[in-house]
Amino acid sequence: MKGWSVMAMKYTEEQLNNFDKTVLVQLLLANQEQLASIDQKLQLVLEQLASANHKRYGRSSEKLDSSQQIAFKEVDDQIVFFNEAEAVANLDDADYEEDTTKSKPGKHKGKREEDLSGLPIVKTWHTMTEDELREEFGEASWKQLPDEVYKRYKFTPSKVEVEEHHVAVYASKKDDHIIKAKHPGYLLRNSLVSPSLEAAILNGKYINAVPLYRLEKEFERYNLKITRQDMANWTIQCADRYLAILYDYLHEQIYDYHVLQADELCIA
């Protein structure tokens, strides 16, 4: 009877009434054995699930205390999870095991001035009027001490302007000779892209790893209507027109090396 697949076989009430006592006892024992095996496997799966959730959402420590292990017990033939809420709630517990009290590294003298060096300084003076001083101290009863000076970083977000170039055009009265005044060149003819804008796109995409759709949203915040398709087309055309020579040169140079390396792959 132990070899029977009890879970796969279903008996009607009439069939069970026709079994003798020995068969019924063997069926019950086999059923209990299978339930114990299922409970053991379910316990293992639930602990693995709790461990996976802990690694994904919980603390960085690998230790998983007993309160976070989902356990269950059988009550009146029903599987009851008696610490599921605690296990889930503890995932966001702020009681970290790591020691977060780290000593701050000491700053060497003059570091602030080093950080500020090279940046333009805009000075603003805040003074009081003669009337305010007279009201505060009385007539000719004050003297001015050295100013109190404090410094703050001032950040100005990106500013977008439209460059409108008016190029004077001159024609000869004697023949069809026409000449234009000298003016800056353009990256792509009849395109709104400028060197500064394309540089911002290249910096955002290839230096800061910002996807084009996020750059599109960023430009929208400056009321600049540029689609990711436009940015992609500008980049491809500028690469073909201005970087192809450099690309071809580097392509030729690689044949002079006996080893080519890309990431961690070396090809001899």
LINTAVEN-V53842 format. One record per run of one state. SS is the DSSP state (~ for helix, > for strand, _ for the rest). FROM is the first residue (numbers start at 1). LEN is the number of residues. If there is no record, write none. Layout:
BEGIN
{{SS/FROM/LEN} {SS/FROM/LEN}}
END
This chain:
BEGIN
{{_/1/12} {~/13/6} {_/19/2} {~/21/37} {_/58/8} {~/66/3} {_/69/3} {>/72/4} {_/76/2} {>/78/4} {_/82/2} {~/84/9} {_/93/18} {~/111/6} {_/117/13} {~/130/8} {_/138/31} {>/169/3} {_/172/6} {>/178/3} {_/181/14} {~/195/13} {_/208/4} {~/212/9} {_/221/7} {~/228/29} {_/257/3} {>/260/3} {_/263/2} {>/265/3} {_/268/1}}
END
